[in-house]
Amino acid sequence: MLNGNRLTDNWTKNEKEKSFLQMVEQFQLEEEKMKKHMEENERQWAVGRMNGRQLSEMEIANHWDPPSPCPASLLLTSPGALCVEHTGPNNECFSVLAKWPIPKTGTFYFEVKCSSRHMKMGAAIGLATKQMPSDEWVGQCRGTYSYSSHGILYGHNVAGRDEQCFAPCFYENVPPFGYYDVVGCGIDLATRQIFYTKNGRRLVTPILLVAPLSVDLFPCVSLCCSKMEANFGPNDFNYKNSNAIPKRTSDE
């Protein structure tokens, strides 16, 4: 009888422990579900918050996506892998694409802040394809487009030229950029018109076009001994008209 009571006590103890573990597991599941719910609420609040512009889920979560393995000269810092730095040598450049491509419709815009005091070797912001080699400057490979810190736009066709003539070309009548400047790149996917900004002002340029989109384009920066921090949203942009690209060449 004593052994029977002991077995019963052990069974009851095991059942209590099992019940407690199940309760803890259920609590953890509910806690995780609540955490995801709160994160989703924050994300939904962010969508459309920026200057009245509707942001996609990909834009909100976008970040720099270096190749694997990542070279020792390329550093990703700050939460969300938004800050990228090239530490040298100064006879090479490195280009980094964002994780997600630009959308197929509507408008797209992003900005980068120049965080390096020494940018003599240069940097560039623009759009590139996955096929572009990482040791090439964006804008200097066919099908890529850029605004260089030396004050040159690379890779664009100009409205009025032969649509079939999309060999890389350049336009020089734009200001250079450097330390603490914020530069941006935007595109209207309906017209394929691309534009650039510096410190919240749209650059005065001819109407610049990208080639018909047969492959995905990705936000891109090219660096040589410099550091840049991206803003893909939902933080406010310096440029306040990122939801609309004016069809004119005068400065805003």
Secondary structure, DSSP 8 states (H G I E B T S, - for coil): -HHHHHHHHHHHHHHHHHHHHHHHHHHHHHHHHHHHHHHHHHHHHHTTTGGG----HHHHH--B---SS--TTEEEESTTS-EEEE---TT--EEEEBSS---SSSEEEEEEEE--S--TT-EEEEEE-TTS-TTS-TTSSTT-EEEETTTEEES-EETTS-TT--S--EE--S----TT-EEEEEEETTTTEEEEEETTEE---S-EE----SS--EEEEEESS-EEEEE-SSS--SSTTTT---SS-S--
